[in-house]
Amino acid sequence: MTKTNSPFTAKSVEAIKATAKRQEIPDPGLRGFYLIVQPLPGGAKSWAVRYKGKPKYTIGSAAIWTLADARKEAGRIMRAYDEGRDPRAAKKEAASDDNLVENVLGEFVKRHVKIKNRASTAREQQRFIDNELLPRWKGRPINAIAKRDIVKMLNEIVDRGAPQSALRVKALVSKFFAWCVGTDRLDASPCTGIEPPAVITKRKRVLSPEEIRLVWKGAEIIGWPFGPLTQLLLLTGQRREEVGGASWAEFDLNAKEPVWTVPEQRAKNGNANVVALAPAALAILASLPRIAGKSDLVLTTNGEKSISGYSRGKRRLDEAMLAVARKEACERGDDPNKVAIPEWTLHDLRRTLATLGGDIGILPHTIEAILNHARVGISAHYNHARYEAEKRTSLIKWARHIETIIASEPGLNVVPLKKIPQGMLAGER
């Protein structure tokens, strides 16, 4: 058996070379802890424990387990033997299908996420699970997810320009692993000690009239399905998931005053919201394709699920907006390479309606009702008015303002509001 005189270090382990024979090298710094080196031509290195006459316990590959982590795991295994437990049986159980990440996450969603959260929050957390956790960790045992895996994931989310999403993913993962500890699936959470991946910021971004014009033009260029989604977000002021998950059954398009009712189970605050539909919104809805006899979803590409791929769609929209802005710069004789569009999100469209809507005379309480914000304080207890008439008048007014912006000449920052025909204020089509 090969021996060394000094405790293992990362450098000394790396310096140990494979030979024609298998090697078991004990660590002088921790009795019972071994480095196993397979013979050439493979020469793979792994960590193992031989302790008090018990069968050899293989920890794992040295390419995956760092020396520090392997030592820590070896100490845990030795403690288990000292306490009369069989870590090999526990390892076998942990490797079962019941302990695969996807199956434990399914239990977590069923027994925690859907019970402890509002429906809208549960949908958001499921989206993060589907888009962030499962693509990276599916097929791995839950106890194989290390702190470095979580940090790597959070850094990747931040690096693609979504720091606030990284914060929400960290909160979700922390809750998930705490639940795993609480249900005796893990002894400790790998999230312990992970710093927030970004600074919590309260967004203040409001799009200018010129940016609104570019958003609309870009949405026309990219077309179905992300283009109409963006236009409906701008016209209605509703949340992305509410518009993206809408079904035709929620719309009353043949009424004298057409409306879309966001049901309470899909509304973020749990309160149903009646959204008046201006002629511009009705025109967009009328242009949408339907998958005959297959789905009632308004925005779907396969008839089975509502629209997805928001990040990809937003990138396409940004590219289309920039292309329009640069083309117009060329036509003005300006340098197109100096044209840039500041970062913005789909949620900023709600803030834009709230801010610019106030500038054109929509009253604050009507804006709050349009956005379906939860009421607080005395208003939450005593004021149950829905302001449906005011909402209808205001959303038609807002849609006419958007139409004026779209029709304006490129580069204008101040857009006059045209007089609204009386018929439109009454909800006539």
N, C-alpha and C positions, 0 to 999 in steps of 0.2 A: 504494500500500500504506500503510495506517495505521501510524503509528509512535508510540512512547512514549519518553520520555527517561530514565525510571527503571526499575529492575528491577521485574518484576511483584510485587505483593503481593495477598493475598486480597481486600483492600478495593478496590484499583485494578482488578482483574479484574472484580469485581462492578459497578464503576461504568461499565465500558465498555458502551455501548448499541448495539443493533443499528440499522442504517440500511436504506435501500432497496438498498444494494449489499453484496455479500459482502466481508468484511474478513479479511486475514491480518496479524496484529500480532506482530512479533518481540519477544522478551523481551531487553532490553538486558543482562540479568543472565546469560543463557546463549545464546550464539550458536547458531543453528539450531533453537531452541525457539520455537514459535509458538502463539498463540491464534487459532483460526479462529472467526469470528462470521458465521453465516448471515444472509441478508437477511430483512427483515420480509416477511410477518407472523410467520414462525417464530422467527427470531432465536436459534437454538440455538448454544451455544458448545462448542467441542471443542479438544483439544490435538493438536499435530502436530509432526513433526520434518522439516526440510529440511537435509540435511547433505552437504557436499562433492559436490554435483551428483547425489546419489542421488535416486531417486523419493521423493515425499512419503510419510511414514509417519504414519498416524493412530493416536494413542495411545488416545483415547476421549473420551467426553463429559465436559465440565467439571462437570456435575451429579453425576457419579459419582467422577471422579478429582479429588482435592484438588490444589492447586497443588504442594504438597510432594511428593506421590506422583508427579504427572505429571513434575516436574523430575527426580526420581530415575529414572523410566522413560526419560526422554529421554537421560539420561546413559548408561544401559545400552544403549540403541539405538546411540548414537554410538560406544561402545566396541566394539560388535559390528561396525560398519562398519570401524573402525580395524583390527580383528583379521581382516578379510577374510571375516567371516560375513555372512549375509543374514538380518537380523531379520524381514523380511517373510515369508520362507519358514518361519521358526520360528514366527511368529504364525499362519500358515495351518495348520501342523501342530498347534499347540496348540489351535486352534479345531475340530479334527476330532472326530468322535464318540468316538474312542479316548481323548480327553482330557477328556471330560465328567465331572463329579464322580461321577455314578452308576456310570460304567463303570470309573473308576479305583478307586473304593471296592470294586467287585466284585472287581477284581484283588487289592486289598489284603487282602480277606477270604480269598480263595482261597489266596494265596501267603504270607500272614503270620499273620493272625488264627487260622485253623484249624490251622496248623502249629505255631505258637509257644505256643499257649495250651491249657489244659484245655477240654473241651467246654462246661462250664458257663460259663467265662469268655468263650469264643467266642460263646455264645448271648447273654450280657449285652451284649457289644460290638455284636453284630448288632442287638440291640434298640435301642441308642442310635443306631446308624446309621439304622435305619428310622424312629425316632420323633423324632430331633433333627436329624440332618445332612441327610438327603434331603428332608424337607419344606421346608427352607430353601434348599438349594443345588442341587437337581436341575435339570439343564438348563444349568448354568453351566460354563464351562471351568475346569479345576483351577487355572490360574494367575490366574483372576479373583477367587479367594477371598482377601480381604485381612484384615489383623489386626483391623480394626474389625468385620468380619463375625463373627469368632470371639468377640471381646469382647462384641458385642451378643447373640449366642446364649447365652453363659455368664451374662450378666446376666439374661436372660429366664428361664433355668432357676432361678437364685437367687431372683428376684422371685416365682416361683410357689411358693416354699417348699421347694425341693429342693436345698439347697446341697451336700450330699454327692454327689448325682448330677452337679452341675456340676463338681465336682472330678474325678469319673471320666470325664466327657465331655472335660474338658481333657486328661487323660492320654491318652485315646484319640486325640483330634485331634492332639496333639503327636506321638504315635507315627506316625500316618498321614502327616503332612506330612514327618516325618523319613524315612519310607520312600519318599515321593515324591522327596525329594532324593537318597536313596541309589540309587534306580532311574533317576535322570537325567530325571525328569519336571519337576522344578523346580530352580532354581538356589539357592533359599533358602527356609526355612520361614517362613510368616507367623506362626507361634506364638512366634517368638523375642521374649523380653521381656515376654510376657503374665504378669501376676501371678496367683497362685492366686485363684480367684473366691470362696473361702470358707476358713475355718479347719478343718483336719482335726480332727474330734472323735470321741472314742470314746463311743458312746451308752451310757447307763446306764438308760434308761427301762424301768421295770417297771410294768405295769398293776396297779392295785389290784383287789380283788374286786368293788368297785362298778363299776369301769370294765369289767371282764370281763363283768359282767351286762349293761351297756349295749351292749357289742360284740355279744353274742349276740342281744339283742333287736333291735338295728339290723340285723343280718344277716338275721334272720327277716323284717323289714319289706321290705328291698330285694330279697330273694329271689334267684332264679336269674339269672346264674351266680355273681355275686360274693359273695352271702350264704353259700352252701354252701362256697365256697372259703375264706372267712374262718373258718368253723366248723371245717373240716378242718385248717387251719393251727393253730388253737388246740388241737385235740384231739391232733394227732400231733406237733407241734413241728418239722415238716419245713420246708424252705425254700420260698419262694413259687413259684419256677420248677419245683421238683420236684412240688409239688401241682398247679400250674396245667397242667403238661405231662403229667400221668399218663395212662396208657392202661389200658383194662380188662384187657388181657393181663397187666398187672403185679399183678393182684389174684387171690388165691385165697380167694374168699368162701365156698366150700362146705366148706372144711377144718374139722376139729374145732376148730382154733384159727386163725381167719381172719387172713390177713396181706396186707400190701402190700409188695412188694419194689421199692425204687427201684433200677433197674439202674445199674451202674457208669458207663455212658456218660452218664447224666443226673445223677449225684450230683456235687456240687461238688468233693469231694476225690478223685473217681475210685474210691471204694469203695462197692460195693453195700450197701444198708441194708434190713434186714428190719424192717418196722414192724408191730407188733401192732395189731389193730383192736379197740377197745373196742366194746361194744354201741351207744354213742351214735354212733360213727363209722360203724358198719354201717348204722344207721338213716338217716343222711344219704346214704350211698351208694345205699341202696335207693330213696331218694326222687328220685334224679337222673333226668332224661329221657335217653333214648338216641335217636340218629338211626339208625333201622334200616337196616342194610346200607350205610351211608355212611361211618361213622367208628368207630374204636376209642377215640377220645379221650374221657376222662371229662368234662372241662370244656371244651365247645366250643359255639359258637352257630351255626356254619355247617357243621360236620362236616369242615372242611378244615384249620383251624388251631386250636390250643389257645386258651384264654381270653386276651384282651388288654384294653387300656383300663384298666390298673390305677389310674392317677391319677384317672380319671373315676369308677371304682367306689369308690375310697377316699373321694372327696368325697361321694358319695351315702351311704356308710356313716356318715361323720361327721355329715352332716345328719340322718340318721335317729336316730342316738344322741342328738344334741342335742335333737331333737324329743321323744324319750321322756323325757329328763331334765327338760325344761322342763314337760312335761305333768304329771309326777310332782311337780314343785315347786309347780305350781298346786294340785294335789290336797292337798298338805301345808299350803297357805296361804302359801308362800314366793313371793318375787318371781322369776318365771321369767327376767327379763332379767339377773339376776345369776348365772345358771347358765352355766358354761363348761366345756369339756372340753379339758384340756391336749393339745398336739400329740403324736401318736404315729404309729408306722409299723407296717406288717404284720410287719416283721422283729422288732419288739419283742415279738411274741407268743412267739417262741422264747426270748427272754430271760426272759419272764414264766414260762414253763414251767420253765425252769432254776432260777429263783429261788424261786417259790412251790412248785415241786415239792420243792425241798430243805426248805422249811418244813413240808411234810406227811410228811417222812420218806424221800423217794427219795434214795438214796445218790449222791454225786457221780459215781462211775464209771459208774453206770447212766444218769444224766442225759447224760453225755458220749456214751455208746453210743446213746441215743435220738436225740440231735442229730446223730449221725454226724460228730463232730469228729475231725479227723486227730490221731492220737496222736504225741507227741513224746518225745524222750529215750529212756531205757531201755525204757519201755513200748512205744514204736514198734517196737523190735527183738525184744522177748521176749514181750510179752503180746498174743496174737492171739485172746483170748477174745471172744465176741460178746455174752455175757450175754443171750441171747434170753429165757430164762425170767424173769429179773429185769425186762427191758424190758416183757414182757407184763404182769406183775403191776403194774408201776409205771404203765403207760399206762392200765390199767383203773382204778387208784386215782386217777390224775389226772382221768380222765373223770368219775368219781363226784364228785370235788371240784368240777369245773365244774358238774355237775348241781345240786349243793348250792348253789353260788353263784347259779345262775340262778333257783333256787326261793326264794332269800332275799328278805326284804322290802327295798324300795328304801331306800337310804341307809345300810345296814349296811356297816361296814368290816371287821368281824371275822366270819368265817363258820365255824361249826363243821363239822367233817368227820363225816358220818354213817358208821356202821359199814357196811363193805362185805360183802355176802353172800358166803359161802364159794364159791358156784358161780361168781361173777364173777371171783374171784381165780384160779380154775382155767381161766378162759377160756371158760366156758359161756355160751351165748347165751340 
